[in-house]
Amino acid sequence: MTVALAHGIVRLSGHCTAEDAELLLKHLADGARRVDLSGCDHLHCAVVQLLMAARPAILGEPEQFLRDWLIPLILEPDSP
């Protein structure tokens, strides 16, 4: 499973597709405010957009491209 909730932390792992955005949205809407990306190697743009809109606390480090390019966009409050 690429999206899982445990102890109030949403864990994204592996190859997160557009379909995973719906479950992520449900968890965030239900009050989860932390997302662990340490096991993640791909985020579909729908998942990235959701993370940019919700701005949860990001835990862990995903693979290098996500860490270097996408995570700063998710965390940056003034991103376009």
MIGUDO-951302 format. One record per atom (N, C-alpha, C, O, CB): residue number from 0; y, x, z; atom name; residue in three letters. Coordinates in steps of 0.1 Angstrom, whole numbers, plus 5000, padded with zeros to 4 digits. Glycine has a CB too. Layout:
BEGIN
+-----+------+------+------+------+-----+
:   n :    v :    u :    w : atom : res :
+-----+------+------+------+------+-----+
: NUM :    Y :    X :    Z :   CA : ala :
...
+-----+------+------+------+------+-----+
This chain:
BEGIN
+-----+------+------+------+------+-----+
:   n :    v :    u :    w : atom : res :
+-----+------+------+------+------+-----+
:   0 : 4988 : 5008 : 5000 :    N : met :
:   0 : 5000 : 5000 : 5000 :   CA : met :
:   0 : 5012 : 5009 : 5000 :    C : met :
:   0 : 5013 : 5018 : 5008 :    O : met :
:   0 : 5000 : 4990 : 5012 :   CB : met :
:   1 : 5022 : 5006 : 4991 :    N : thr :
:   1 : 5034 : 5015 : 4990 :   CA : thr :
:   1 : 5045 : 5011 : 5000 :    C : thr :
:   1 : 5054 : 5019 : 5003 :    O : thr :
:   1 : 5039 : 5014 : 4976 :   CB : thr :
:   2 : 5045 : 4998 : 5005 :    N : val :
:   2 : 5054 : 4994 : 5015 :   CA : val :
:   2 : 5047 : 4988 : 5027 :    C : val :
:   2 : 5039 : 4979 : 5026 :    O : val :
:   2 : 5064 : 4983 : 5008 :   CB : val :
:   3 : 5050 : 4994 : 5038 :    N : ala :
:   3 : 5043 : 4990 : 5051 :   CA : ala :
:   3 : 5054 : 4990 : 5062 :    C : ala :
:   3 : 5062 : 4998 : 5062 :    O : ala :
:   3 : 5031 : 4998 : 5054 :   CB : ala :
:   4 : 5052 : 4980 : 5071 :    N : leu :
:   4 : 5061 : 4979 : 5083 :   CA : leu :
:   4 : 5053 : 4983 : 5095 :    C : leu :
:   4 : 5042 : 4977 : 5097 :    O : leu :
:   4 : 5067 : 4965 : 5084 :   CB : leu :
:   5 : 5058 : 4992 : 5103 :    N : ala :
:   5 : 5051 : 4996 : 5116 :   CA : ala :
:   5 : 5062 : 5000 : 5126 :    C : ala :
:   5 : 5070 : 5009 : 5123 :    O : ala :
:   5 : 5041 : 5007 : 5114 :   CB : ala :
:   6 : 5062 : 4993 : 5137 :    N : his :
:   6 : 5071 : 4996 : 5148 :   CA : his :
:   6 : 5086 : 4996 : 5143 :    C : his :
:   6 : 5094 : 5004 : 5148 :    O : his :
:   6 : 5068 : 5010 : 5153 :   CB : his :
:   7 : 5089 : 4986 : 5135 :    N : gly :
:   7 : 5103 : 4984 : 5130 :   CA : gly :
:   7 : 5107 : 4994 : 5120 :    C : gly :
:   7 : 5119 : 4994 : 5116 :    O : gly :
:   7 : 5112 : 4986 : 5142 :   CB : gly :
:   8 : 5098 : 5002 : 5115 :    N : ile :
:   8 : 5101 : 5012 : 5104 :   CA : ile :
:   8 : 5094 : 5008 : 5092 :    C : ile :
:   8 : 5082 : 5007 : 5092 :    O : ile :
:   8 : 5098 : 5027 : 5109 :   CB : ile :
:   9 : 5101 : 5007 : 5081 :    N : val :
:   9 : 5095 : 5004 : 5068 :   CA : val :
:   9 : 5091 : 5018 : 5062 :    C : val :
:   9 : 5099 : 5027 : 5060 :    O : val :
:   9 : 5104 : 4996 : 5058 :   CB : val :
:  10 : 5078 : 5019 : 5058 :    N : arg :
:  10 : 5074 : 5032 : 5052 :   CA : arg :
:  10 : 5071 : 5029 : 5037 :    C : arg :
:  10 : 5063 : 5021 : 5033 :    O : arg :
:  10 : 5061 : 5037 : 5059 :   CB : arg :
:  11 : 5078 : 5037 : 5029 :    N : leu :
:  11 : 5076 : 5037 : 5015 :   CA : leu :
:  11 : 5068 : 5049 : 5011 :    C : leu :
:  11 : 5071 : 5060 : 5015 :    O : leu :
:  11 : 5089 : 5036 : 5006 :   CB : leu :
:  12 : 5057 : 5047 : 5003 :    N : ser :
:  12 : 5048 : 5059 : 5000 :   CA : ser :
:  12 : 5044 : 5058 : 4985 :    C : ser :
:  12 : 5043 : 5047 : 4980 :    O : ser :
:  12 : 5036 : 5059 : 5009 :   CB : ser :
:  13 : 5041 : 5069 : 4980 :    N : gly :
:  13 : 5036 : 5070 : 4966 :   CA : gly :
:  13 : 5046 : 5065 : 4956 :    C : gly :
:  13 : 5058 : 5069 : 4957 :    O : gly :
:  13 : 5024 : 5061 : 4965 :   CB : gly :
:  14 : 5041 : 5057 : 4947 :    N : his :
:  14 : 5049 : 5053 : 4935 :   CA : his :
:  14 : 5054 : 5039 : 4937 :    C : his :
:  14 : 5047 : 5029 : 4935 :    O : his :
:  14 : 5041 : 5054 : 4922 :   CB : his :
:  15 : 5067 : 5037 : 4942 :    N : cys :
:  15 : 5072 : 5024 : 4945 :   CA : cys :
:  15 : 5077 : 5017 : 4933 :    C : cys :
:  15 : 5086 : 5023 : 4926 :    O : cys :
:  15 : 5083 : 5025 : 4956 :   CB : cys :
:  16 : 5072 : 5006 : 4929 :    N : thr :
:  16 : 5076 : 4999 : 4917 :   CA : thr :
:  16 : 5086 : 4988 : 4920 :    C : thr :
:  16 : 5090 : 4986 : 4931 :    O : thr :
:  16 : 5063 : 4993 : 4911 :   CB : thr :
:  17 : 5090 : 4981 : 4909 :    N : ala :
:  17 : 5099 : 4970 : 4910 :   CA : ala :
:  17 : 5094 : 4959 : 4919 :    C : ala :
:  17 : 5101 : 4953 : 4927 :    O : ala :
:  17 : 5103 : 4964 : 4897 :   CB : ala :
:  18 : 5081 : 4957 : 4919 :    N : glu :
:  18 : 5075 : 4947 : 4927 :   CA : glu :
:  18 : 5076 : 4950 : 4942 :    C : glu :
:  18 : 5076 : 4940 : 4950 :    O : glu :
:  18 : 5060 : 4945 : 4923 :   CB : glu :
:  19 : 5077 : 4962 : 4945 :    N : asp :
:  19 : 5078 : 4966 : 4959 :   CA : asp :
:  19 : 5092 : 4963 : 4965 :    C : asp :
:  19 : 5093 : 4962 : 4977 :    O : asp :
:  19 : 5075 : 4981 : 4961 :   CB : asp :
:  20 : 5102 : 4961 : 4957 :    N : ala :
:  20 : 5115 : 4957 : 4961 :   CA : ala :
:  20 : 5115 : 4944 : 4969 :    C : ala :
:  20 : 5122 : 4943 : 4979 :    O : ala :
:  20 : 5125 : 4957 : 4950 :   CB : ala :
:  21 : 5107 : 4935 : 4965 :    N : glu :
:  21 : 5106 : 4922 : 4971 :   CA : glu :
:  21 : 5102 : 4923 : 4986 :    C : glu :
:  21 : 5108 : 4917 : 4995 :    O : glu :
:  21 : 5097 : 4912 : 4964 :   CB : glu :
:  22 : 5091 : 4930 : 4988 :    N : leu :
:  22 : 5086 : 4932 : 5002 :   CA : leu :
:  22 : 5096 : 4940 : 5010 :    C : leu :
:  22 : 5098 : 4937 : 5022 :    O : leu :
:  22 : 5072 : 4939 : 5001 :   CB : leu :
:  23 : 5102 : 4950 : 5004 :    N : leu :
:  23 : 5112 : 4958 : 5011 :   CA : leu :
:  23 : 5123 : 4949 : 5015 :    C : leu :
:  23 : 5128 : 4950 : 5027 :    O : leu :
:  23 : 5117 : 4970 : 5002 :   CB : leu :
:  24 : 5128 : 4941 : 5006 :    N : leu :
:  24 : 5139 : 4931 : 5010 :   CA : leu :
:  24 : 5135 : 4922 : 5021 :    C : leu :
:  24 : 5143 : 4920 : 5030 :    O : leu :
:  24 : 5142 : 4923 : 4997 :   CB : leu :
:  25 : 5123 : 4917 : 5021 :    N : lys :
:  25 : 5118 : 4909 : 5032 :   CA : lys :
:  25 : 5119 : 4916 : 5045 :    C : lys :
:  25 : 5124 : 4910 : 5055 :    O : lys :
:  25 : 5104 : 4904 : 5029 :   CB : lys :
:  26 : 5114 : 4928 : 5046 :    N : his :
:  26 : 5114 : 4936 : 5058 :   CA : his :
:  26 : 5128 : 4939 : 5063 :    C : his :
:  26 : 5131 : 4938 : 5075 :    O : his :
:  26 : 5106 : 4949 : 5057 :   CB : his :
:  27 : 5137 : 4942 : 5054 :    N : leu :
:  27 : 5151 : 4945 : 5057 :   CA : leu :
:  27 : 5158 : 4932 : 5062 :    C : leu :
:  27 : 5166 : 4933 : 5071 :    O : leu :
:  27 : 5158 : 4951 : 5046 :   CB : leu :
:  28 : 5155 : 4921 : 5055 :    N : ala :
:  28 : 5161 : 4908 : 5059 :   CA : ala :
:  28 : 5156 : 4904 : 5073 :    C : ala :
:  28 : 5163 : 4897 : 5080 :    O : ala :
:  28 : 5158 : 4898 : 5049 :   CB : ala :
:  29 : 5144 : 4908 : 5076 :    N : asp :
:  29 : 5138 : 4904 : 5089 :   CA : asp :
:  29 : 5142 : 4914 : 5101 :    C : asp :
:  29 : 5138 : 4912 : 5112 :    O : asp :
:  29 : 5123 : 4904 : 5088 :   CB : asp :
:  30 : 5151 : 4923 : 5097 :    N : gly :
:  30 : 5157 : 4932 : 5108 :   CA : gly :
:  30 : 5153 : 4946 : 5108 :    C : gly :
:  30 : 5159 : 4954 : 5116 :    O : gly :
:  30 : 5154 : 4926 : 5121 :   CB : gly :
:  31 : 5144 : 4951 : 5099 :    N : ala :
:  31 : 5141 : 4965 : 5099 :   CA : ala :
:  31 : 5153 : 4973 : 5094 :    C : ala :
:  31 : 5160 : 4969 : 5084 :    O : ala :
:  31 : 5129 : 4968 : 5090 :   CB : ala :
:  32 : 5157 : 4983 : 5101 :    N : arg :
:  32 : 5169 : 4991 : 5098 :   CA : arg :
:  32 : 5166 : 5006 : 5095 :    C : arg :
:  32 : 5175 : 5014 : 5094 :    O : arg :
:  32 : 5179 : 4989 : 5109 :   CB : arg :
:  33 : 5153 : 5009 : 5095 :    N : arg :
:  33 : 5150 : 5023 : 5092 :   CA : arg :
:  33 : 5139 : 5023 : 5082 :    C : arg :
:  33 : 5129 : 5015 : 5082 :    O : arg :
:  33 : 5145 : 5030 : 5105 :   CB : arg :
:  34 : 5140 : 5033 : 5072 :    N : val :
:  34 : 5131 : 5034 : 5061 :   CA : val :
:  34 : 5126 : 5048 : 5061 :    C : val :
:  34 : 5134 : 5058 : 5060 :    O : val :
:  34 : 5137 : 5029 : 5048 :   CB : val :
:  35 : 5113 : 5050 : 5061 :    N : asp :
:  35 : 5107 : 5064 : 5061 :   CA : asp :
:  35 : 5102 : 5066 : 5046 :    C : asp :
:  35 : 5094 : 5059 : 5041 :    O : asp :
:  35 : 5095 : 5065 : 5070 :   CB : asp :
:  36 : 5108 : 5077 : 5040 :    N : leu :
:  36 : 5105 : 5080 : 5026 :   CA : leu :
:  36 : 5096 : 5093 : 5025 :    C : leu :
:  36 : 5094 : 5098 : 5014 :    O : leu :
:  36 : 5118 : 5082 : 5019 :   CB : leu :
:  37 : 5091 : 5097 : 5036 :    N : ser :
:  37 : 5084 : 5110 : 5036 :   CA : ser :
:  37 : 5072 : 5110 : 5027 :    C : ser :
:  37 : 5068 : 5121 : 5022 :    O : ser :
:  37 : 5079 : 5114 : 5050 :   CB : ser :
:  38 : 5065 : 5099 : 5025 :    N : gly :
:  38 : 5054 : 5099 : 5016 :   CA : gly :
:  38 : 5057 : 5094 : 5002 :    C : gly :
:  38 : 5048 : 5091 : 4994 :    O : gly :
:  38 : 5043 : 5090 : 5022 :   CB : gly :
:  39 : 5069 : 5093 : 4998 :    N : cys :
:  39 : 5074 : 5087 : 4986 :   CA : cys :
:  39 : 5076 : 5097 : 4975 :    C : cys :
:  39 : 5082 : 5108 : 4977 :    O : cys :
:  39 : 5086 : 5079 : 4988 :   CB : cys :
:  40 : 5070 : 5094 : 4963 :    N : asp :
:  40 : 5073 : 5104 : 4952 :   CA : asp :
:  40 : 5080 : 5097 : 4940 :    C : asp :
:  40 : 5083 : 5104 : 4930 :    O : asp :
:  40 : 5060 : 5110 : 4947 :   CB : asp :
:  41 : 5082 : 5084 : 4940 :    N : his :
:  41 : 5089 : 5077 : 4930 :   CA : his :
:  41 : 5095 : 5064 : 4935 :    C : his :
:  41 : 5088 : 5057 : 4943 :    O : his :
:  41 : 5079 : 5074 : 4918 :   CB : his :
:  42 : 5107 : 5061 : 4932 :    N : leu :
:  42 : 5114 : 5049 : 4936 :   CA : leu :
:  42 : 5119 : 5042 : 4923 :    C : leu :
:  42 : 5127 : 5048 : 4916 :    O : leu :
:  42 : 5125 : 5051 : 4946 :   CB : leu :
:  43 : 5114 : 5030 : 4920 :    N : his :
:  43 : 5120 : 5022 : 4909 :   CA : his :
:  43 : 5135 : 5019 : 4912 :    C : his :
:  43 : 5139 : 5019 : 4924 :    O : his :
:  43 : 5112 : 5009 : 4907 :   CB : his :
:  44 : 5142 : 5018 : 4902 :    N : cys :
:  44 : 5157 : 5016 : 4904 :   CA : cys :
:  44 : 5160 : 5003 : 4912 :    C : cys :
:  44 : 5170 : 5002 : 4919 :    O : cys :
:  44 : 5164 : 5015 : 4890 :   CB : cys :
:  45 : 5151 : 4993 : 4911 :    N : ala :
:  45 : 5153 : 4981 : 4920 :   CA : ala :
:  45 : 5152 : 4984 : 4934 :    C : ala :
:  45 : 5160 : 4979 : 4943 :    O : ala :
:  45 : 5143 : 4970 : 4916 :   CB : ala :
:  46 : 5143 : 4994 : 4938 :    N : val :
:  46 : 5142 : 4998 : 4952 :   CA : val :
:  46 : 5154 : 5006 : 4956 :    C : val :
:  46 : 5159 : 5005 : 4967 :    O : val :
:  46 : 5129 : 5006 : 4954 :   CB : val :
:  47 : 5159 : 5015 : 4947 :    N : val :
:  47 : 5170 : 5023 : 4950 :   CA : val :
:  47 : 5183 : 5014 : 4952 :    C : val :
:  47 : 5190 : 5016 : 4961 :    O : val :
:  47 : 5173 : 5033 : 4938 :   CB : val :
:  48 : 5184 : 5004 : 4943 :    N : gln :
:  48 : 5196 : 4995 : 4944 :   CA : gln :
:  48 : 5195 : 4988 : 4957 :    C : gln :
:  48 : 5206 : 4986 : 4964 :    O : gln :
:  48 : 5196 : 4986 : 4933 :   CB : gln :
:  49 : 5184 : 4984 : 4961 :    N : leu :
:  49 : 5182 : 4976 : 4974 :   CA : leu :
:  49 : 5186 : 4986 : 4986 :    C : leu :
:  49 : 5193 : 4981 : 4995 :    O : leu :
:  49 : 5168 : 4971 : 4976 :   CB : leu :
:  50 : 5181 : 4998 : 4985 :    N : leu :
:  50 : 5185 : 5007 : 4996 :   CA : leu :
:  50 : 5199 : 5010 : 4996 :    C : leu :
:  50 : 5205 : 5012 : 5007 :    O : leu :
:  50 : 5177 : 5020 : 4994 :   CB : leu :
:  51 : 5206 : 5011 : 4984 :    N : met :
:  51 : 5220 : 5014 : 4984 :   CA : met :
:  51 : 5228 : 5002 : 4990 :    C : met :
:  51 : 5238 : 5004 : 4996 :    O : met :
:  51 : 5224 : 5016 : 4969 :   CB : met :
:  52 : 5223 : 4990 : 4987 :    N : ala :
:  52 : 5230 : 4978 : 4992 :   CA : ala :
:  52 : 5228 : 4976 : 5007 :    C : ala :
:  52 : 5238 : 4973 : 5015 :    O : ala :
:  52 : 5225 : 4965 : 4985 :   CB : ala :
:  53 : 5216 : 4979 : 5012 :    N : ala :
:  53 : 5213 : 4977 : 5026 :   CA : ala :
:  53 : 5217 : 4988 : 5035 :    C : ala :
:  53 : 5220 : 4986 : 5047 :    O : ala :
:  53 : 5198 : 4974 : 5028 :   CB : ala :
:  54 : 5217 : 5000 : 5030 :    N : arg :
:  54 : 5220 : 5013 : 5037 :   CA : arg :
:  54 : 5213 : 5014 : 5050 :    C : arg :
:  54 : 5219 : 5016 : 5060 :    O : arg :
:  54 : 5235 : 5013 : 5039 :   CB : arg :
:  55 : 5200 : 5013 : 5050 :    N : pro :
:  55 : 5192 : 5016 : 5062 :   CA : pro :
:  55 : 5192 : 5031 : 5066 :    C : pro :
:  55 : 5196 : 5039 : 5058 :    O : pro :
:  55 : 5178 : 5011 : 5061 :   CB : pro :
:  56 : 5189 : 5034 : 5078 :    N : ala :
:  56 : 5187 : 5048 : 5082 :   CA : ala :
:  56 : 5175 : 5053 : 5074 :    C : ala :
:  56 : 5165 : 5047 : 5074 :    O : ala :
:  56 : 5185 : 5049 : 5098 :   CB : ala :
:  57 : 5177 : 5065 : 5068 :    N : ile :
:  57 : 5166 : 5071 : 5061 :   CA : ile :
:  57 : 5159 : 5081 : 5069 :    C : ile :
:  57 : 5165 : 5090 : 5075 :    O : ile :
:  57 : 5171 : 5077 : 5047 :   CB : ile :
:  58 : 5146 : 5080 : 5071 :    N : leu :
:  58 : 5138 : 5090 : 5078 :   CA : leu :
:  58 : 5129 : 5098 : 5069 :    C : leu :
:  58 : 5125 : 5093 : 5058 :    O : leu :
:  58 : 5129 : 5083 : 5089 :   CB : leu :
:  59 : 5125 : 5110 : 5072 :    N : gly :
:  59 : 5116 : 5118 : 5064 :   CA : gly :
:  59 : 5122 : 5123 : 5052 :    C : gly :
:  59 : 5134 : 5119 : 5048 :    O : gly :
:  59 : 5104 : 5110 : 5061 :   CB : gly :
:  60 : 5115 : 5131 : 5045 :    N : glu :
:  60 : 5120 : 5137 : 5032 :   CA : glu :
:  60 : 5110 : 5133 : 5021 :    C : glu :
:  60 : 5098 : 5137 : 5022 :    O : glu :
:  60 : 5122 : 5152 : 5033 :   CB : glu :
:  61 : 5114 : 5127 : 5011 :    N : pro :
:  61 : 5106 : 5124 : 4999 :   CA : pro :
:  61 : 5105 : 5137 : 4990 :    C : pro :
:  61 : 5109 : 5147 : 4994 :    O : pro :
:  61 : 5111 : 5112 : 4991 :   CB : pro :
:  62 : 5099 : 5135 : 4979 :    N : glu :
:  62 : 5098 : 5147 : 4970 :   CA : glu :
:  62 : 5111 : 5152 : 4966 :    C : glu :
:  62 : 5121 : 5144 : 4968 :    O : glu :
:  62 : 5089 : 5143 : 4957 :   CB : glu :
:  63 : 5112 : 5163 : 4960 :    N : gln :
:  63 : 5125 : 5170 : 4958 :   CA : gln :
:  63 : 5135 : 5163 : 4949 :    C : gln :
:  63 : 5147 : 5162 : 4954 :    O : gln :
:  63 : 5122 : 5183 : 4951 :   CB : gln :
:  64 : 5132 : 5156 : 4938 :    N : phe :
:  64 : 5142 : 5149 : 4930 :   CA : phe :
:  64 : 5148 : 5138 : 4938 :    C : phe :
:  64 : 5160 : 5136 : 4938 :    O : phe :
:  64 : 5135 : 5144 : 4917 :   CB : phe :
:  65 : 5140 : 5130 : 4945 :    N : leu :
:  65 : 5145 : 5119 : 4953 :   CA : leu :
:  65 : 5154 : 5125 : 4964 :    C : leu :
:  65 : 5165 : 5119 : 4967 :    O : leu :
:  65 : 5134 : 5111 : 4959 :   CB : leu :
:  66 : 5150 : 5135 : 4971 :    N : arg :
:  66 : 5157 : 5141 : 4982 :   CA : arg :
:  66 : 5171 : 5147 : 4977 :    C : arg :
:  66 : 5181 : 5145 : 4983 :    O : arg :
:  66 : 5149 : 5153 : 4988 :   CB : arg :
:  67 : 5171 : 5153 : 4965 :    N : asp :
:  67 : 5183 : 5160 : 4961 :   CA : asp :
:  67 : 5193 : 5151 : 4953 :    C : asp :
:  67 : 5205 : 5153 : 4954 :    O : asp :
:  67 : 5179 : 5171 : 4952 :   CB : asp :
:  68 : 5188 : 5141 : 4946 :    N : trp :
:  68 : 5196 : 5133 : 4938 :   CA : trp :
:  68 : 5198 : 5118 : 4942 :    C : trp :
:  68 : 5209 : 5113 : 4942 :    O : trp :
:  68 : 5191 : 5133 : 4924 :   CB : trp :
:  69 : 5187 : 5112 : 4947 :    N : leu :
:  69 : 5188 : 5098 : 4950 :   CA : leu :
:  69 : 5192 : 5095 : 4964 :    C : leu :
:  69 : 5200 : 5086 : 4967 :    O : leu :
:  69 : 5176 : 5091 : 4947 :   CB : leu :
:  70 : 5187 : 5102 : 4974 :    N : ile :
:  70 : 5190 : 5100 : 4988 :   CA : ile :
:  70 : 5205 : 5102 : 4990 :    C : ile :
:  70 : 5211 : 5093 : 4998 :    O : ile :
:  70 : 5182 : 5110 : 4997 :   CB : ile :
:  71 : 5212 : 5112 : 4985 :    N : pro :
:  71 : 5227 : 5112 : 4987 :   CA : pro :
:  71 : 5234 : 5100 : 4981 :    C : pro :
:  71 : 5244 : 5095 : 4987 :    O : pro :
:  71 : 5232 : 5124 : 4980 :   CB : pro :
:  72 : 5229 : 5094 : 4971 :    N : leu :
:  72 : 5235 : 5081 : 4966 :   CA : leu :
:  72 : 5233 : 5070 : 4975 :    C : leu :
:  72 : 5242 : 5061 : 4977 :    O : leu :
:  72 : 5230 : 5078 : 4952 :   CB : leu :
:  73 : 5221 : 5069 : 4981 :    N : ile :
:  73 : 5218 : 5058 : 4990 :   CA : ile :
:  73 : 5226 : 5060 : 5003 :    C : ile :
:  73 : 5231 : 5050 : 5009 :    O : ile :
:  73 : 5203 : 5058 : 4994 :   CB : ile :
:  74 : 5228 : 5072 : 5008 :    N : leu :
:  74 : 5236 : 5074 : 5020 :   CA : leu :
:  74 : 5251 : 5074 : 5019 :    C : leu :
:  74 : 5258 : 5072 : 5028 :    O : leu :
:  74 : 5231 : 5087 : 5026 :   CB : leu :
:  75 : 5256 : 5077 : 5007 :    N : glu :
:  75 : 5270 : 5078 : 5004 :   CA : glu :
:  75 : 5277 : 5065 : 5005 :    C : glu :
:  75 : 5274 : 5056 : 4996 :    O : glu :
:  75 : 5273 : 5085 : 4991 :   CB : glu :
:  76 : 5286 : 5062 : 5014 :    N : pro :
:  76 : 5292 : 5049 : 5015 :   CA : pro :
:  76 : 5301 : 5045 : 5004 :    C : pro :
:  76 : 5304 : 5034 : 5001 :    O : pro :
:  76 : 5300 : 5048 : 5028 :   CB : pro :
:  77 : 5306 : 5055 : 4996 :    N : asp :
:  77 : 5315 : 5052 : 4985 :   CA : asp :
:  77 : 5309 : 5054 : 4971 :    C : asp :
:  77 : 5316 : 5056 : 4961 :    O : asp :
:  77 : 5328 : 5061 : 4986 :   CB : asp :
:  78 : 5296 : 5053 : 4971 :    N : ser :
:  78 : 5289 : 5055 : 4958 :   CA : ser :
:  78 : 5292 : 5043 : 4949 :    C : ser :
:  78 : 5294 : 5032 : 4954 :    O : ser :
:  78 : 5274 : 5057 : 4959 :   CB : ser :
:  79 : 5293 : 5045 : 4936 :    N : pro :
:  79 : 5296 : 5034 : 4926 :   CA : pro :
:  79 : 5287 : 5023 : 4926 :    C : pro :
:  79 : 5288 : 5013 : 4919 :    O : pro :
:  79 : 5297 : 5040 : 4912 :   CB : pro :
+-----+------+------+------+------+-----+
